[in-house]
């Protein structure tokens, strides 16, 4: 069985450390699932060109599906969402905590092609949400 390439994106620059730690932990949990090959974003350090090449040209361009954790505003995450979902027409699941304020532009995309938006109460709920979502996809 071929592994599905999954890219997990989130805000980094303007997000609190505990949020980032939770997303990294979530990414580690997903990486243990034998169905997925999780593509790693660049993270901190490096040049702006390094980040673009890694995150867009390597990860977003090659991902079969994408998970966008939208709890905090991020121009970079918005660009990744648009590139993956609207440009490449690949399935994308966007999630956000029930208390997070999410751009109406993102929420408004719900149901647009391969885009789905869901709320979670605890980030530990996200693997279950992924399971429900991926069961609706055909590869």
C-alpha positions in Angstrom: 0.0 0.0 0.0 1.4 3.4 -1.1 1.6 5.9 1.8 -0.3 9.1 1.3 1.9 12.2 1.5 0.5 14.5 4.1 1.6 18.0 4.8 0.7 19.7 8.1 0.8 23.5 8.1 0.2 26.0 10.9 1.2 29.5 12.0 4.7 29.8 13.3 5.8 33.4 13.6 2.8 34.8 15.6 1.8 31.6 17.4 2.5 30.9 21.1 5.1 28.2 21.9 2.5 25.9 23.6 0.4 25.9 20.4 3.5 25.1 18.2 4.4 22.3 20.7 0.9 20.9 20.4 1.0 20.9 16.6 4.5 19.3 16.6 3.1 16.6 18.9 0.1 16.1 16.7 2.4 15.8 13.7 4.4 13.1 15.5 1.2 11.1 16.3 0.1 11.3 12.6 3.6 10.2 11.5 3.1 6.9 13.4 0.1 6.1 11.3 1.2 3.7 8.6 -1.1 5.3 6.0 0.9 8.5 6.0 4.2 9.9 5.0 4.3 13.2 6.9 6.2 16.0 5.0 8.2 18.3 7.4 8.0 22.1 7.0 11.2 24.1 7.3 10.6 25.6 10.8 12.9 28.2 12.2 16.2 29.4 11.0 17.4 29.6 7.4 16.7 32.2 4.8 13.3 33.2 3.4 14.2 31.5 0.2 15.0 28.3 2.2 11.6 28.4 3.8 9.8 28.9 0.4 11.8 26.2 -1.3 11.1 23.7 1.5 7.6 24.5 2.4 6.1 25.3 -1.0 8.3 23.7 -3.6 9.0 20.5 -1.7 6.2 20.0 0.7 3.0 21.6 -0.6 3.8 20.8 -4.2 4.3 17.1 -3.4 1.6 16.5 -0.8 -1.3 14.3 -1.7 -3.4 15.9 1.1 -2.9 18.7 3.6 -3.9 19.5 7.1 -4.0 23.2 8.0 -4.2 24.0 11.7 -5.8 27.5 11.6 -5.9 28.6 15.2 -3.7 31.7 14.6 -3.5 34.0 11.6 -0.7 33.3 9.2 -0.1 34.7 5.7 2.2 31.8 5.0 -0.4 29.2 5.9 -3.0 31.1 3.8 -0.5 30.9 0.9 0.0 27.2 1.5 -3.8 26.6 1.6 -4.4 28.5 -1.7 -1.5 26.7 -3.4 -2.5 23.2 -2.3 -6.3 23.4 -2.5 -7.1 26.0 -5.1 -4.1 25.8 -7.4 -3.5 22.1 -7.3 -7.1 21.0 -6.5 -5.8 18.6 -3.8 -7.8 17.6 -0.7 -7.3 19.9 2.3 -8.6 19.6 5.8 -8.5 22.9 7.8 -9.1 22.6 11.6 -9.3 25.2 14.3 -10.1 25.2 18.0 -13.7 26.0 18.8 -12.6 29.2 20.5 -10.2 30.4 17.8 -11.1 33.3 15.6 -10.6 32.1 12.0 -10.7 34.3 8.9 -14.1 34.4 7.2 -12.2 33.8 3.9 -11.0 30.4 5.2 -14.4 29.4 6.7 -16.1 30.6 3.5 -14.1 28.1 1.4 -15.9 25.2 3.2 -17.3 22.8 0.6 -15.3 24.5 -2.2 -13.8 21.6 -4.2 -11.5 19.5 -2.1 -11.6 21.8 1.0 -13.1 20.9 4.4 -13.2 22.9 7.6 -13.8 21.4 11.0 -13.6 22.7 14.6 -12.0 20.7 17.5 -12.3 21.1 21.3 -8.9 19.5 22.0 -6.1 19.0 19.5 -6.1 15.3 20.5 -9.4 15.1 18.6 -7.7 15.9 15.3 -6.6 12.4 14.5 -10.2 11.2 14.7 -11.3 14.1 12.5 -8.6 13.1 10.0 -9.9 9.5 10.0 -13.4 10.7 9.3 -12.3 13.0 6.6 -9.9 10.7 4.8 -12.7 8.0 4.7 -14.5 10.4 2.3 -11.6 10.6 -0.1 -10.7 8.4 -2.9 -7.1 7.9 -4.0 
